[in-house]
């Protein structure tokens, strides 16, 4: 078995608001091994982003706080670490790219400055060497004319190009894990494919693991080895990618897969694309029981009593459902 | 930043200064009274002499003619003659201007160097004790008029404690260090009064600007790079937060000049503010015109500096 890099156990990240405690992440288990790509899927507001940011401790505290759980990075718990200790891990071991390339770069510094900043900090290089490293990273992510482009400002790049810059910045210290928080959501379709391809290429080159957060099932099918499905702050199913698409067990996962548009299915006026009825429940003081029960067509009385724990149904395939 | 841009901006300033001078001149012409009013009540001067003087100085000409006359003289470097002080207006202004510029400049430097760190620290820990105290003082600072705080300071530091002089003297007979020490001592109160009033507004503005920037995505990106929090704030937050604050500082400069006029009256600072007040009271039109025009020029100049600063702070602004 491959070496485990990241092992999140029972993580609860809650936010204190005026209305009460929002349980954004409420007991999440997630494991990522060296060199593998793990997809984290679920609809907006299910806690994917908060989970990702919790790993790097980028959550504002207050209002956020870790209520319970451990985040083991190569066997060491990150939760008790202070800022200085976390800064040794950020970028150097775990890097992150965000959903919005348009706003993720500081508008008043050149992209070269922003990449070189990371390189100079973690590799103890002179500003000049760091700038050369920045240009080299831009070349790696296929930005034409990198020697000249390092001196350009973010507003002189398109959205797709800025996401390339973000990837270049994230990979500049060769991290062991790249957290990609919906890296293609804000981009148009052709650019999405290019960015995913680039991430794949970079993965082959650097051999890092990727935690790919997305709500696009198609992206997951193409790039991931394992998938974790989240719903309302909890993990409802985790499985190798073939098992998840071939034999989804949780009604929510089944619904997600059925709602993927298929080009090979005949389209008639009657056969409309399926969707999951209803909306995500409030994470403010959620009731006991399965969070999906209200939208689940198989729900019974048992479902509203207690949240079923994750149980293994096949090797590596775990699901939190009574069915 | 290009030299061309600066030159072009200066050329654009010419029509606006012309416009300002037309408005100033017209308003002054419409105002009642003229420098020879007092002669009317002086029995030693017969009305014919007064009339002759008026004609000599062209005071009965139509406004537009007087304006063109003033303008052509101005362009040739003749700013007119002060009826009150019996000297050239430009010499008079040049005598008074440095004091005002030093007082205003020092008060602005004081305001900025207090307000920026306080605003940033307050925003980093919003609603903390520091933030509450800073906000309270900021509120007091911009609610109290300078003539009130000025008098309070005089009461405390000049009359009760007798530490500082409350009349600003231009004729200090000391030399060397003693000279500078006396000047410093008499400048402290006017500078503090003007500076703190300005700092109050700036603190509030800087605080909200930092609060706006600190939650933006690129700040999270900066944190994710493993940069220390102090560097994240100084390098990635403060510079961006300064952009709107620069606008405020320069937009407020005309108001600061207004405040300086009042403050100069309180502390008897011999600057252009007190010159302006004296000139208005004496109906000394050429001086009023000269001083207001100089203030207008300074405001236009500071606007240009603001625009250049923008370009330096924010590369998205291009100089075209």
Contacts between the chains, C-beta under 8 A, distances in Angstrom:
chain1	res1	chain2	res2	distance
A	53	B	220	7.9
A	56	B	224	5.7
A	58	B	220	5.7
A	58	B	223	5.8
A	58	B	224	6.0
A	60	B	215	8.0
A	83	B	228	7.4
A	83	B	229	6.1
A	84	B	228	7.4
A	86	B	226	7.6
A	87	B	226	4.1
A	87	B	227	7.1
A	87	B	228	6.3
A	88	B	226	6.9
A	89	B	226	7.3
A	90	B	223	7.4
A	90	B	224	5.6
A	90	B	225	6.4
A	90	B	226	3.6
A	91	B	224	6.7
A	91	B	225	4.8
A	91	B	226	4.5
A	92	B	226	6.3
A	95	B	224	7.1
A	96	B	224	4.8
A	98	B	217	6.0
A	98	B	220	7.1
A	98	B	221	6.8
A	100	B	217	5.6
A	103	B	216	6.4
A	103	B	217	4.2
A	103	B	218	6.5
A	104	B	217	4.7
A	104	B	218	5.7
A	104	B	220	7.8
A	104	B	221	5.0
A	105	B	218	5.7
A	105	B	221	6.9
A	106	B	218	4.3
A	106	B	221	7.5
A	106	B	222	6.9
A	106	B	236	5.5
A	106	B	240	7.1
A	107	B	218	7.5
A	107	B	240	7.3
A	107	B	314	7.1
A	107	B	315	7.4
A	107	B	316	5.9
A	108	B	239	5.6
A	108	B	240	6.0
A	108	B	313	6.7
A	108	B	314	5.9
A	108	B	315	6.1
A	110	B	315	7.9
A	117	B	225	6.5
A	117	B	227	7.0
A	118	B	225	4.8
A	118	B	226	7.4
A	121	B	225	7.0
A	121	B	226	6.4
A	121	B	227	6.4
A	122	B	226	6.6
A	153	B	315	4.7
A	153	B	316	7.0
A	155	B	315	7.7
A	155	B	316	5.0
A	166	B	221	7.6
A	169	B	221	7.9
A	169	B	225	7.5
